[in-house]
Amino acid sequence: MKDFALNENGDILIEDRDISYVRDSKQEIQKIRQVLGTKLGEWEYDANEGIDFGALSQKHIDLQRIRETIQNALREISESYVLQDCSIEATDHVLYIKVSAEKQKSLEVYIPVNTKE
């Protein structure tokens, strides 16, 4: 699959008078940025896309609430994302969040356990 490439303002990127596209990991990173940058309910075509900005704009930073908010956003994109690390830096009323996540494939394992001794 492919998607329109977006610039830093979220506008469709045009290079050499052509619309640019993103694929694979660049497409996923772009989607993550879109979801994390969208206030929950802001987009009228998908009211479930986005994150709870209230979790990010608390007077006292609640890292656990922020991690849960980001994990939920990642799951919007793919149920297989698992948040690995999340660090936060606040400067001049701007919250900078660095996220590291991995895609895990779902795996079911059946193990017979002998309960007779």
Buried (B, 14 or more C-beta within 10 A) or exposed (E): EEBBBBEEEEEEBEEEEEEEBBEEEEBBEBBBBBBBEBEBEEBEEEEEBBBBEEBBEEEEEEEEBBBBBBBBBBBBBEEEBEBEEBEBEEEEEEEEBEBEBEEEEEEEEEEEEEEEE
